[in-house]
């Protein structure tokens, strides 16, 4: 029986498993979707799928480098609790994923998950993830990754397992690179220079500054100066070169780079769970809501 896209789609909807796993399961059962579901339940894939809707906002950031630091990769692998994030099996999985990112050309997470977890083996990253979910009992995801071909010298810094930074620096020395990486971990700039600030963010900040300035009731010429002053302050806060250096707040990072005849070609900063809205369970409210429903309130 032909394995059609609609058949794969139906199995995905019924199990929550990945496309490649659904296609493989259907191929093994010659298109028998009920048999495929039964086999997936036996292997634990369906159990893993049931946990897929649970929020995984904890986890680790892993950095991998190769070719004497000429290539680098960084990956975020999530789980539900810090207890699992400290588990050696989970950390080993995350390290293996980082190595696959470094040594592959996968363009996105879906492509990455279809690759073998270890070179020369058949088990894919997605299959290994599902097996871990079934064994440990928490949802786990490979959320994002990047790889970088270095122009200058690559510096990196890991703040525990929760924050990872890569910095590509031309000029300076190893100490400068590490200082810059630590600064980025602490101060979280969004780009190197002002021209890297997204136009939408800058426009929004100018709009806020204008609203605040006009509330002051001052003349228009003063208001314009207030707006420009607040925009300049904002740019100093979000650009790497405009921020006060964390180890010497009297000196801007731009001046630090100038003193070392160095420049930052690029940087990246990952923090575990950033941007993920973690659901906070309130057991008392849940019980009260159930009691109200039972009473017909």
C-alpha atoms as an extended CHARMM CRD file, in Angstrom:
* protein
*
       297  EXT
         1         1  UNK       CA              0.0000000000        0.0000000000        0.0000000000  PROA      1               0.0000000000
         2         2  UNK       CA              1.2820000000        3.4570000000       -0.9020000000  PROA      2               0.0000000000
         3         3  UNK       CA              2.2730000000        5.6250000000        2.0480000000  PROA      3               0.0000000000
         4         4  UNK       CA              0.5090000000        8.8740000000        1.1830000000  PROA      4               0.0000000000
         5         5  UNK       CA              1.0520000000       12.2790000000        2.7440000000  PROA      5               0.0000000000
         6         6  UNK       CA             -2.5140000000       12.2570000000        4.0710000000  PROA      6               0.0000000000
         7         7  UNK       CA             -1.9010000000        8.9190000000        5.8110000000  PROA      7               0.0000000000
         8         8  UNK       CA              1.2640000000       10.2530000000        7.4410000000  PROA      8               0.0000000000
         9         9  UNK       CA             -0.6310000000       13.3860000000        8.4710000000  PROA      9               0.0000000000
        10        10  UNK       CA             -3.3950000000       11.3520000000       10.1030000000  PROA      10              0.0000000000
        11        11  UNK       CA             -0.8880000000        9.2780000000       12.0810000000  PROA      11              0.0000000000
        12        12  UNK       CA              0.9080000000       12.4360000000       13.2360000000  PROA      12              0.0000000000
        13        13  UNK       CA             -2.3700000000       13.9170000000       14.4250000000  PROA      13              0.0000000000
        14        14  UNK       CA             -3.3240000000       10.7500000000       16.2930000000  PROA      14              0.0000000000
        15        15  UNK       CA              0.0440000000       10.1470000000       17.9610000000  PROA      15              0.0000000000
        16        16  UNK       CA              1.8130000000       13.5170000000       18.0100000000  PROA      16              0.0000000000
        17        17  UNK       CA              4.9940000000       11.8090000000       16.7620000000  PROA      17              0.0000000000
        18        18  UNK       CA              7.3400000000       13.2990000000       14.1380000000  PROA      18              0.0000000000
        19        19  UNK       CA              6.8160000000       12.9830000000       10.3970000000  PROA      19              0.0000000000
        20        20  UNK       CA              9.8130000000       10.6960000000        9.8170000000  PROA      20              0.0000000000
        21        21  UNK       CA              8.7620000000        8.3830000000       12.6600000000  PROA      21              0.0000000000
        22        22  UNK       CA              5.1970000000        8.2000000000       11.3190000000  PROA      22              0.0000000000
        23        23  UNK       CA              6.3650000000        7.4320000000        7.7870000000  PROA      23              0.0000000000
        24        24  UNK       CA              8.7100000000        4.7350000000        9.0640000000  PROA      24              0.0000000000
        25        25  UNK       CA              5.9720000000        3.1730000000       11.2190000000  PROA      25              0.0000000000
        26        26  UNK       CA              3.5430000000        3.0970000000        8.2700000000  PROA      26              0.0000000000
        27        27  UNK       CA              6.1580000000        1.5930000000        5.9630000000  PROA      27              0.0000000000
        28        28  UNK       CA              6.8170000000       -1.1840000000        8.4620000000  PROA      28              0.0000000000
        29        29  UNK       CA              3.0830000000       -2.0230000000        8.6160000000  PROA      29              0.0000000000
        30        30  UNK       CA              2.4590000000       -1.5840000000        4.8920000000  PROA      30              0.0000000000
        31        31  UNK       CA              0.1510000000        1.3650000000        5.5040000000  PROA      31              0.0000000000
        32        32  UNK       CA             -1.9250000000       -0.1990000000        8.2980000000  PROA      32              0.0000000000
        33        33  UNK       CA             -2.4200000000        2.8260000000       10.5330000000  PROA      33              0.0000000000
        34        34  UNK       CA             -3.8920000000        0.9070000000       13.4760000000  PROA      34              0.0000000000
        35        35  UNK       CA             -0.9710000000       -1.5110000000       13.4880000000  PROA      35              0.0000000000
        36        36  UNK       CA              1.4150000000        1.4420000000       13.2340000000  PROA      36              0.0000000000
        37        37  UNK       CA             -0.1700000000        3.0810000000       16.2860000000  PROA      37              0.0000000000
        38        38  UNK       CA              0.0540000000       -0.1750000000       18.2360000000  PROA      38              0.0000000000
        39        39  UNK       CA              3.7400000000       -0.5810000000       17.3370000000  PROA      39              0.0000000000
        40        40  UNK       CA              4.4630000000        3.0280000000       18.3020000000  PROA      40              0.0000000000
        41        41  UNK       CA              2.7700000000        2.5170000000       21.6480000000  PROA      41              0.0000000000
        42        42  UNK       CA              4.8740000000       -0.5860000000       22.2480000000  PROA      42              0.0000000000
        43        43  UNK       CA              8.0920000000        1.2410000000       21.3840000000  PROA      43              0.0000000000
        44        44  UNK       CA              7.2030000000        4.1980000000       23.5830000000  PROA      44              0.0000000000
        45        45  UNK       CA              6.8100000000        6.7060000000       20.7350000000  PROA      45              0.0000000000
        46        46  UNK       CA              3.1370000000        7.2500000000       21.4660000000  PROA      46              0.0000000000
        47        47  UNK       CA              3.8900000000        7.7200000000       25.1650000000  PROA      47              0.0000000000
        48        48  UNK       CA              6.4580000000       10.3350000000       24.2430000000  PROA      48              0.0000000000
        49        49  UNK       CA              3.9300000000       12.0580000000       22.0210000000  PROA      49              0.0000000000
        50        50  UNK       CA              1.4700000000       12.3930000000       24.8940000000  PROA      50              0.0000000000
        51        51  UNK       CA              4.0540000000       14.4330000000       26.7820000000  PROA      51              0.0000000000
        52        52  UNK       CA              4.8030000000       16.6810000000       23.8040000000  PROA      52              0.0000000000
        53        53  UNK       CA              2.3000000000       19.3200000000       24.9050000000  PROA      53              0.0000000000
        54        54  UNK       CA              3.9640000000       19.8380000000       28.2690000000  PROA      54              0.0000000000
        55        55  UNK       CA              6.1590000000       22.9030000000       28.6230000000  PROA      55              0.0000000000
        56        56  UNK       CA              9.8890000000       22.2080000000       28.5430000000  PROA      56              0.0000000000
        57        57  UNK       CA             11.4590000000       25.4400000000       29.7860000000  PROA      57              0.0000000000
        58        58  UNK       CA             14.4550000000       24.0940000000       31.6860000000  PROA      58              0.0000000000
        59        59  UNK       CA             17.4880000000       22.3680000000       30.2090000000  PROA      59              0.0000000000
        60        60  UNK       CA             21.0310000000       23.0970000000       29.0730000000  PROA      60              0.0000000000
        61        61  UNK       CA             23.0480000000       25.1720000000       26.6080000000  PROA      61              0.0000000000
        62        62  UNK       CA             25.9310000000       23.2400000000       25.0330000000  PROA      62              0.0000000000
        63        63  UNK       CA             28.8500000000       24.6710000000       23.0210000000  PROA      63              0.0000000000
        64        64  UNK       CA             31.0250000000       22.5750000000       20.6940000000  PROA      64              0.0000000000
        65        65  UNK       CA             34.0880000000       23.6640000000       18.7030000000  PROA      65              0.0000000000
        66        66  UNK       CA             36.3200000000       22.0580000000       16.0800000000  PROA      66              0.0000000000
        67        67  UNK       CA             39.2770000000       22.7420000000       13.7650000000  PROA      67              0.0000000000
        68        68  UNK       CA             41.1960000000       24.5830000000       16.4460000000  PROA      68              0.0000000000
        69        69  UNK       CA             38.2530000000       26.8770000000       17.1320000000  PROA      69              0.0000000000
        70        70  UNK       CA             37.6210000000       27.7090000000       13.4560000000  PROA      70              0.0000000000
        71        71  UNK       CA             34.1080000000       26.2440000000       13.6380000000  PROA      71              0.0000000000
        72        72  UNK       CA             31.6740000000       26.4480000000       16.5400000000  PROA      72              0.0000000000
        73        73  UNK       CA             28.1440000000       25.3840000000       17.3710000000  PROA      73              0.0000000000
        74        74  UNK       CA             25.7180000000       26.0870000000       20.1820000000  PROA      74              0.0000000000
        75        75  UNK       CA             22.4850000000       24.2700000000       20.9750000000  PROA      75              0.0000000000
        76        76  UNK       CA             19.6370000000       24.5500000000       23.4840000000  PROA      76              0.0000000000
        77        77  UNK       CA             18.0960000000       21.2820000000       24.6460000000  PROA      77              0.0000000000
        78        78  UNK       CA             15.0950000000       21.5970000000       26.9480000000  PROA      78              0.0000000000
        79        79  UNK       CA             13.3940000000       19.4840000000       29.5950000000  PROA      79              0.0000000000
        80        80  UNK       CA             10.7480000000       20.2540000000       32.2080000000  PROA      80              0.0000000000
        81        81  UNK       CA             12.7820000000       20.3920000000       35.4350000000  PROA      81              0.0000000000
        82        82  UNK       CA             16.2700000000       21.2810000000       36.6130000000  PROA      82              0.0000000000
        83        83  UNK       CA             16.4520000000       17.7970000000       38.1690000000  PROA      83              0.0000000000
        84        84  UNK       CA             16.4660000000       16.1920000000       34.7120000000  PROA      84              0.0000000000
        85        85  UNK       CA             18.7340000000       18.9530000000       33.3660000000  PROA      85              0.0000000000
        86        86  UNK       CA             21.3880000000       17.6640000000       35.7920000000  PROA      86              0.0000000000
        87        87  UNK       CA             20.9170000000       14.0360000000       34.7380000000  PROA      87              0.0000000000
        88        88  UNK       CA             24.0270000000       12.5440000000       33.0970000000  PROA      88              0.0000000000
        89        89  UNK       CA             21.9980000000       10.7670000000       30.4020000000  PROA      89              0.0000000000
        90        90  UNK       CA             20.2400000000       14.0020000000       29.4440000000  PROA      90              0.0000000000
        91        91  UNK       CA             23.5350000000       15.9260000000       29.3820000000  PROA      91              0.0000000000
        92        92  UNK       CA             25.1590000000       13.2010000000       27.2780000000  PROA      92              0.0000000000
        93        93  UNK       CA             22.2910000000       13.4590000000       24.7810000000  PROA      93              0.0000000000
        94        94  UNK       CA             22.6440000000       17.2590000000       24.6130000000  PROA      94              0.0000000000
        95        95  UNK       CA             26.4090000000       16.9880000000       24.0410000000  PROA      95              0.0000000000
        96        96  UNK       CA             25.8690000000       14.4800000000       21.2390000000  PROA      96              0.0000000000
        97        97  UNK       CA             23.3130000000       16.7920000000       19.6060000000  PROA      97              0.0000000000
        98        98  UNK       CA             25.8040000000       19.6800000000       19.7280000000  PROA      98              0.0000000000
        99        99  UNK       CA             28.4170000000       17.5240000000       17.9890000000  PROA      99              0.0000000000
       100       100  UNK       CA             25.9210000000       16.6270000000       15.2490000000  PROA      100             0.0000000000
       101       101  UNK       CA             25.1160000000       20.3090000000       14.7610000000  PROA      101             0.0000000000
       102       102  UNK       CA             28.8260000000       21.0640000000       14.4540000000  PROA      102             0.0000000000
       103       103  UNK       CA             29.5060000000       18.2920000000       11.9590000000  PROA      103             0.0000000000
       104       104  UNK       CA             26.4100000000       18.5130000000        9.7800000000  PROA      104             0.0000000000
       105       105  UNK       CA             24.7930000000       20.9760000000        7.4100000000  PROA      105             0.0000000000
       106       106  UNK       CA             21.2920000000       20.6640000000        8.8760000000  PROA      106             0.0000000000
       107       107  UNK       CA             19.4850000000       23.9210000000        8.1710000000  PROA      107             0.0000000000
       108       108  UNK       CA             16.7950000000       23.6630000000       10.8470000000  PROA      108             0.0000000000
       109       109  UNK       CA             15.6990000000       21.6070000000       13.8360000000  PROA      109             0.0000000000
       110       110  UNK       CA             13.4870000000       19.2670000000       11.7600000000  PROA      110             0.0000000000
       111       111  UNK       CA             16.4200000000       18.3670000000        9.5110000000  PROA      111             0.0000000000
       112       112  UNK       CA             18.6930000000       17.9370000000       12.5170000000  PROA      112             0.0000000000
       113       113  UNK       CA             16.2770000000       15.5820000000       14.2880000000  PROA      113             0.0000000000
       114       114  UNK       CA             16.2930000000       13.2300000000       11.2830000000  PROA      114             0.0000000000
       115       115  UNK       CA             20.0840000000       12.7420000000       11.5260000000  PROA      115             0.0000000000
       116       116  UNK       CA             21.7160000000        9.8560000000       13.4440000000  PROA      116             0.0000000000
       117       117  UNK       CA             22.5490000000       10.8400000000       17.0080000000  PROA      117             0.0000000000
       118       118  UNK       CA             25.9910000000        9.2790000000       16.5600000000  PROA      118             0.0000000000
       119       119  UNK       CA             27.8840000000        8.9020000000       13.2870000000  PROA      119             0.0000000000
       120       120  UNK       CA             27.5490000000        5.4170000000       11.8330000000  PROA      120             0.0000000000
       121       121  UNK       CA             24.5100000000        4.4690000000       13.9300000000  PROA      121             0.0000000000
       122       122  UNK       CA             20.8810000000        4.0850000000       12.8440000000  PROA      122             0.0000000000
       123       123  UNK       CA             19.1180000000        5.7290000000       15.7950000000  PROA      123             0.0000000000
       124       124  UNK       CA             18.1060000000        9.2510000000       14.8790000000  PROA      124             0.0000000000
       125       125  UNK       CA             18.1650000000       12.1960000000       17.2600000000  PROA      125             0.0000000000
       126       126  UNK       CA             14.3620000000       12.1890000000       17.2730000000  PROA      126             0.0000000000
       127       127  UNK       CA             14.2160000000        8.4710000000       18.1010000000  PROA      127             0.0000000000
       128       128  UNK       CA             16.7360000000        8.9430000000       20.9070000000  PROA      128             0.0000000000
       129       129  UNK       CA             14.7170000000       11.8920000000       22.2280000000  PROA      129             0.0000000000
       130       130  UNK       CA             11.5060000000        9.8740000000       22.2770000000  PROA      130             0.0000000000
       131       131  UNK       CA             13.2170000000        6.9830000000       24.0520000000  PROA      131             0.0000000000
       132       132  UNK       CA             14.4730000000        9.3610000000       26.7380000000  PROA      132             0.0000000000
       133       133  UNK       CA             11.0300000000       10.9110000000       27.1750000000  PROA      133             0.0000000000
       134       134  UNK       CA              9.5380000000        7.4570000000       27.6750000000  PROA      134             0.0000000000
       135       135  UNK       CA             12.2690000000        6.4310000000       30.1210000000  PROA      135             0.0000000000
       136       136  UNK       CA             12.5800000000        9.6150000000       32.2000000000  PROA      136             0.0000000000
       137       137  UNK       CA              8.9640000000       10.7730000000       32.0140000000  PROA      137             0.0000000000
       138       138  UNK       CA              9.4710000000       14.4040000000       31.0030000000  PROA      138             0.0000000000
       139       139  UNK       CA              8.9840000000       16.1880000000       27.7210000000  PROA      139             0.0000000000
       140       140  UNK       CA             12.2780000000       17.0900000000       26.0350000000  PROA      140             0.0000000000
       141       141  UNK       CA             12.9620000000       19.1820000000       22.9630000000  PROA      141             0.0000000000
       142       142  UNK       CA             15.8690000000       20.3570000000       20.8670000000  PROA      142             0.0000000000
       143       143  UNK       CA             14.7570000000       23.9600000000       20.6710000000  PROA      143             0.0000000000
       144       144  UNK       CA             17.3530000000       25.7960000000       18.5810000000  PROA      144             0.0000000000
       145       145  UNK       CA             20.9330000000       25.7520000000       17.4020000000  PROA      145             0.0000000000
       146       146  UNK       CA             23.4910000000       27.7090000000       15.4260000000  PROA      146             0.0000000000
       147       147  UNK       CA             26.8530000000       27.0120000000       13.8320000000  PROA      147             0.0000000000
       148       148  UNK       CA             29.4650000000       29.6020000000       12.9580000000  PROA      148             0.0000000000
       149       149  UNK       CA             32.5110000000       29.7150000000       10.6820000000  PROA      149             0.0000000000
       150       150  UNK       CA             34.9900000000       31.9250000000       12.5140000000  PROA      150             0.0000000000
       151       151  UNK       CA             36.5370000000       34.9980000000       10.8590000000  PROA      151             0.0000000000
       152       152  UNK       CA             38.9250000000       35.9350000000       13.6600000000  PROA      152             0.0000000000
       153       153  UNK       CA             39.2720000000       34.0210000000       16.9350000000  PROA      153             0.0000000000
       154       154  UNK       CA             36.4040000000       32.2640000000       18.6650000000  PROA      154             0.0000000000
       155       155  UNK       CA             35.8830000000       32.9180000000       22.3590000000  PROA      155             0.0000000000
       156       156  UNK       CA             33.2130000000       31.1770000000       24.3900000000  PROA      156             0.0000000000
       157       157  UNK       CA             31.7680000000       31.2910000000       27.8630000000  PROA      157             0.0000000000
       158       158  UNK       CA             29.2770000000       29.0960000000       29.6790000000  PROA      158             0.0000000000
       159       159  UNK       CA             27.5860000000       30.3580000000       32.8230000000  PROA      159             0.0000000000
       160       160  UNK       CA             26.8210000000       27.0020000000       34.3420000000  PROA      160             0.0000000000
       161       161  UNK       CA             24.6100000000       25.2110000000       31.8180000000  PROA      161             0.0000000000
       162       162  UNK       CA             21.9760000000       27.9500000000       31.5170000000  PROA      162             0.0000000000
       163       163  UNK       CA             23.7580000000       30.6210000000       29.4690000000  PROA      163             0.0000000000
       164       164  UNK       CA             26.1280000000       30.1270000000       26.5590000000  PROA      164             0.0000000000
       165       165  UNK       CA             28.0030000000       32.7640000000       24.5530000000  PROA      165             0.0000000000
       166       166  UNK       CA             30.1090000000       32.6320000000       21.3870000000  PROA      166             0.0000000000
       167       167  UNK       CA             32.1270000000       35.6680000000       20.2700000000  PROA      167             0.0000000000
       168       168  UNK       CA             34.0720000000       35.9870000000       17.0190000000  PROA      168             0.0000000000
       169       169  UNK       CA             36.8380000000       38.5500000000       17.6610000000  PROA      169             0.0000000000
       170       170  UNK       CA             39.5260000000       39.9350000000       15.3450000000  PROA      170             0.0000000000
       171       171  UNK       CA             42.5380000000       41.3200000000       17.2050000000  PROA      171             0.0000000000
       172       172  UNK       CA             43.1900000000       41.3900000000       20.9250000000  PROA      172             0.0000000000
       173       173  UNK       CA             44.1170000000       38.2530000000       22.8360000000  PROA      173             0.0000000000
       174       174  UNK       CA             42.5140000000       35.2550000000       24.5070000000  PROA      174             0.0000000000
       175       175  UNK       CA             41.8670000000       37.2120000000       27.7040000000  PROA      175             0.0000000000
       176       176  UNK       CA             39.9720000000       39.9210000000       25.8160000000  PROA      176             0.0000000000
       177       177  UNK       CA             37.8150000000       37.3360000000       24.0750000000  PROA      177             0.0000000000
       178       178  UNK       CA             36.8450000000       35.6850000000       27.3490000000  PROA      178             0.0000000000
       179       179  UNK       CA             36.1300000000       39.0570000000       28.9660000000  PROA      179             0.0000000000
       180       180  UNK       CA             33.8440000000       39.9720000000       26.0700000000  PROA      180             0.0000000000
       181       181  UNK       CA             32.0310000000       36.6330000000       26.2750000000  PROA      181             0.0000000000
       182       182  UNK       CA             31.4890000000       37.0760000000       30.0230000000  PROA      182             0.0000000000
       183       183  UNK       CA             30.2810000000       40.6410000000       29.4650000000  PROA      183             0.0000000000
       184       184  UNK       CA             27.7370000000       39.4740000000       26.8590000000  PROA      184             0.0000000000
       185       185  UNK       CA             26.5130000000       36.7480000000       29.2120000000  PROA      185             0.0000000000
       186       186  UNK       CA             25.9180000000       39.3460000000       31.9330000000  PROA      186             0.0000000000
       187       187  UNK       CA             24.6660000000       42.3400000000       29.9130000000  PROA      187             0.0000000000
       188       188  UNK       CA             22.7690000000       40.6390000000       27.0620000000  PROA      188             0.0000000000
       189       189  UNK       CA             23.2820000000       43.1390000000       24.1950000000  PROA      189             0.0000000000
       190       190  UNK       CA             21.1670000000       42.5620000000       21.0860000000  PROA      190             0.0000000000
       191       191  UNK       CA             23.8120000000       43.4880000000       18.5030000000  PROA      191             0.0000000000
       192       192  UNK       CA             27.3560000000       44.8480000000       18.1340000000  PROA      192             0.0000000000
       193       193  UNK       CA             26.6850000000       48.3130000000       16.6580000000  PROA      193             0.0000000000
       194       194  UNK       CA             23.7470000000       50.7000000000       16.3540000000  PROA      194             0.0000000000
       195       195  UNK       CA             23.1860000000       49.7410000000       12.7120000000  PROA      195             0.0000000000
       196       196  UNK       CA             22.3470000000       46.2160000000       13.8810000000  PROA      196             0.0000000000
       197       197  UNK       CA             19.3440000000       47.2850000000       15.9710000000  PROA      197             0.0000000000
       198       198  UNK       CA             16.1640000000       46.0990000000       14.1990000000  PROA      198             0.0000000000
       199       199  UNK       CA             14.2620000000       49.0200000000       12.6840000000  PROA      199             0.0000000000
       200       200  UNK       CA             11.0190000000       47.9490000000       14.3570000000  PROA      200             0.0000000000
       201       201  UNK       CA             12.5850000000       47.9260000000       17.8290000000  PROA      201             0.0000000000
       202       202  UNK       CA             14.1390000000       51.3470000000       17.2850000000  PROA      202             0.0000000000
       203       203  UNK       CA             10.8570000000       52.8060000000       15.9990000000  PROA      203             0.0000000000
       204       204  UNK       CA              8.9950000000       51.4200000000       18.9980000000  PROA      204             0.0000000000
       205       205  UNK       CA             11.5380000000       52.8740000000       21.4090000000  PROA      205             0.0000000000
       206       206  UNK       CA             11.3390000000       56.2760000000       19.6860000000  PROA      206             0.0000000000
       207       207  UNK       CA              7.5460000000       56.1400000000       19.9310000000  PROA      207             0.0000000000
       208       208  UNK       CA              7.7360000000       55.4630000000       23.6720000000  PROA      208             0.0000000000
       209       209  UNK       CA             10.3190000000       58.2220000000       24.1590000000  PROA      209             0.0000000000
       210       210  UNK       CA              8.1400000000       60.6970000000       22.2510000000  PROA      210             0.0000000000
       211       211  UNK       CA              5.0590000000       59.8280000000       24.3060000000  PROA      211             0.0000000000
       212       212  UNK       CA              6.9820000000       60.3080000000       27.5480000000  PROA      212             0.0000000000
       213       213  UNK       CA              8.5490000000       63.5620000000       26.3670000000  PROA      213             0.0000000000
       214       214  UNK       CA              5.2550000000       65.1020000000       25.2550000000  PROA      214             0.0000000000
       215       215  UNK       CA              3.7310000000       64.3390000000       28.6340000000  PROA      215             0.0000000000
       216       216  UNK       CA              6.2870000000       66.7380000000       30.1100000000  PROA      216             0.0000000000
       217       217  UNK       CA              4.5120000000       69.7370000000       28.5270000000  PROA      217             0.0000000000
       218       218  UNK       CA              7.8020000000       71.2860000000       27.3740000000  PROA      218             0.0000000000
       219       219  UNK       CA              8.2690000000       73.2020000000       24.0680000000  PROA      219             0.0000000000
       220       220  UNK       CA              8.7000000000       71.1850000000       20.8650000000  PROA      220             0.0000000000
       221       221  UNK       CA             12.3950000000       72.0150000000       20.4610000000  PROA      221             0.0000000000
       222       222  UNK       CA             13.0830000000       70.7120000000       23.9760000000  PROA      222             0.0000000000
       223       223  UNK       CA             10.8980000000       67.6750000000       23.3980000000  PROA      223             0.0000000000
       224       224  UNK       CA             12.9270000000       66.7520000000       20.3030000000  PROA      224             0.0000000000
       225       225  UNK       CA             16.1510000000       66.9120000000       22.3030000000  PROA      225             0.0000000000
       226       226  UNK       CA             14.5900000000       64.7750000000       25.0260000000  PROA      226             0.0000000000
       227       227  UNK       CA             13.5600000000       62.1790000000       22.4540000000  PROA      227             0.0000000000
       228       228  UNK       CA             17.0070000000       62.0300000000       20.8780000000  PROA      228             0.0000000000
       229       229  UNK       CA             18.6290000000       61.7950000000       24.3050000000  PROA      229             0.0000000000
       230       230  UNK       CA             16.4520000000       58.8760000000       25.3270000000  PROA      230             0.0000000000
       231       231  UNK       CA             17.0240000000       57.0760000000       22.0180000000  PROA      231             0.0000000000
       232       232  UNK       CA             20.8030000000       57.4930000000       22.4150000000  PROA      232             0.0000000000
       233       233  UNK       CA             20.5350000000       56.1070000000       25.9540000000  PROA      233             0.0000000000
       234       234  UNK       CA             18.5770000000       53.1340000000       24.6490000000  PROA      234             0.0000000000
       235       235  UNK       CA             21.1560000000       52.4240000000       21.9330000000  PROA      235             0.0000000000
       236       236  UNK       CA             23.8930000000       52.5450000000       24.5490000000  PROA      236             0.0000000000
       237       237  UNK       CA             22.0170000000       49.9790000000       26.6250000000  PROA      237             0.0000000000
       238       238  UNK       CA             21.3510000000       47.4420000000       23.8570000000  PROA      238             0.0000000000
       239       239  UNK       CA             24.4900000000       47.6240000000       21.6830000000  PROA      239             0.0000000000
       240       240  UNK       CA             27.6430000000       45.8280000000       22.7350000000  PROA      240             0.0000000000
       241       241  UNK       CA             29.9820000000       48.7320000000       21.9450000000  PROA      241             0.0000000000
       242       242  UNK       CA             27.7420000000       51.1930000000       23.8030000000  PROA      242             0.0000000000
       243       243  UNK       CA             27.4780000000       49.2590000000       27.0590000000  PROA      243             0.0000000000
       244       244  UNK       CA             29.6790000000       49.9520000000       30.0960000000  PROA      244             0.0000000000
       245       245  UNK       CA             32.1760000000       47.1020000000       30.4030000000  PROA      245             0.0000000000
       246       246  UNK       CA             31.1310000000       44.8880000000       33.3340000000  PROA      246             0.0000000000
       247       247  UNK       CA             34.6770000000       44.6490000000       34.7270000000  PROA      247             0.0000000000
       248       248  UNK       CA             35.2430000000       48.4120000000       34.4280000000  PROA      248             0.0000000000
       249       249  UNK       CA             31.9280000000       50.3360000000       34.2760000000  PROA      249             0.0000000000
       250       250  UNK       CA             33.7660000000       53.6170000000       33.6400000000  PROA      250             0.0000000000
       251       251  UNK       CA             34.8260000000       52.3070000000       30.2210000000  PROA      251             0.0000000000
       252       252  UNK       CA             32.5320000000       51.4560000000       27.3020000000  PROA      252             0.0000000000
       253       253  UNK       CA             33.0880000000       48.1690000000       25.4710000000  PROA      253             0.0000000000
       254       254  UNK       CA             33.7420000000       50.1830000000       22.2970000000  PROA      254             0.0000000000
       255       255  UNK       CA             36.6830000000       51.8960000000       24.0160000000  PROA      255             0.0000000000
       256       256  UNK       CA             37.9230000000       48.5480000000       25.3220000000  PROA      256             0.0000000000
       257       257  UNK       CA             37.9980000000       47.2030000000       21.7700000000  PROA      257             0.0000000000
       258       258  UNK       CA             39.7170000000       50.3570000000       20.5300000000  PROA      258             0.0000000000
       259       259  UNK       CA             42.4280000000       50.0310000000       23.2000000000  PROA      259             0.0000000000
       260       260  UNK       CA             43.1590000000       46.4830000000       22.0000000000  PROA      260             0.0000000000
       261       261  UNK       CA             42.8950000000       47.2870000000       18.2630000000  PROA      261             0.0000000000
       262       262  UNK       CA             40.1560000000       44.6660000000       18.1010000000  PROA      262             0.0000000000
       263       263  UNK       CA             36.6590000000       44.2890000000       16.6940000000  PROA      263             0.0000000000
       264       264  UNK       CA             33.7690000000       41.9040000000       17.2630000000  PROA      264             0.0000000000
       265       265  UNK       CA             32.7020000000       40.2510000000       14.0100000000  PROA      265             0.0000000000
       266       266  UNK       CA             29.7070000000       38.4830000000       15.5110000000  PROA      266             0.0000000000
       267       267  UNK       CA             28.3590000000       37.0640000000       18.7430000000  PROA      267             0.0000000000
       268       268  UNK       CA             25.5360000000       34.8240000000       19.9170000000  PROA      268             0.0000000000
       269       269  UNK       CA             23.9820000000       34.3460000000       23.3270000000  PROA      269             0.0000000000
       270       270  UNK       CA             21.5710000000       31.5650000000       24.3090000000  PROA      270             0.0000000000
       271       271  UNK       CA             19.8080000000       31.4000000000       27.6570000000  PROA      271             0.0000000000
       272       272  UNK       CA             17.7630000000       28.3850000000       28.6890000000  PROA      272             0.0000000000
       273       273  UNK       CA             14.0390000000       28.9530000000       28.3470000000  PROA      273             0.0000000000
       274       274  UNK       CA             14.1840000000       32.5880000000       27.2260000000  PROA      274             0.0000000000
       275       275  UNK       CA             10.9410000000       33.5080000000       25.5140000000  PROA      275             0.0000000000
       276       276  UNK       CA              9.1320000000       30.3730000000       26.7210000000  PROA      276             0.0000000000
       277       277  UNK       CA              6.0460000000       31.0570000000       28.7860000000  PROA      277             0.0000000000
       278       278  UNK       CA              6.1630000000       28.5250000000       31.5870000000  PROA      278             0.0000000000
       279       279  UNK       CA              2.7860000000       27.5800000000       32.9870000000  PROA      279             0.0000000000
       280       280  UNK       CA              2.5690000000       28.0340000000       36.7400000000  PROA      280             0.0000000000
       281       281  UNK       CA              0.3250000000       25.4960000000       38.3570000000  PROA      281             0.0000000000
       282       282  UNK       CA             -1.8360000000       26.7210000000       41.2450000000  PROA      282             0.0000000000
       283       283  UNK       CA             -3.2070000000       23.6150000000       42.9360000000  PROA      283             0.0000000000
       284       284  UNK       CA             -5.5420000000       25.5820000000       45.2320000000  PROA      284             0.0000000000
       285       285  UNK       CA             -7.1580000000       27.4680000000       42.3510000000  PROA      285             0.0000000000
       286       286  UNK       CA             -7.4910000000       24.2670000000       40.3490000000  PROA      286             0.0000000000
       287       287  UNK       CA             -9.3240000000       22.5130000000       43.2110000000  PROA      287             0.0000000000
       288       288  UNK       CA            -11.5950000000       25.5210000000       43.7670000000  PROA      288             0.0000000000
       289       289  UNK       CA            -12.4380000000       25.6640000000       40.0680000000  PROA      289             0.0000000000
       290       290  UNK       CA            -13.3140000000       21.9640000000       40.0410000000  PROA      290             0.0000000000
       291       291  UNK       CA            -15.4940000000       22.3920000000       43.1610000000  PROA      291             0.0000000000
       292       292  UNK       CA            -17.3060000000       25.3540000000       41.5830000000  PROA      292             0.0000000000
       293       293  UNK       CA            -17.9300000000       23.3290000000       38.4340000000  PROA      293             0.0000000000
       294       294  UNK       CA            -19.3360000000       20.4700000000       40.5060000000  PROA      294             0.0000000000
       295       295  UNK       CA            -21.7410000000       22.8790000000       42.2620000000  PROA      295             0.0000000000
       296       296  UNK       CA            -22.7930000000       24.3670000000       38.9490000000  PROA      296             0.0000000000
       297       297  UNK       CA            -21.5400000000       27.8820000000       39.8750000000  PROA      297             0.0000000000
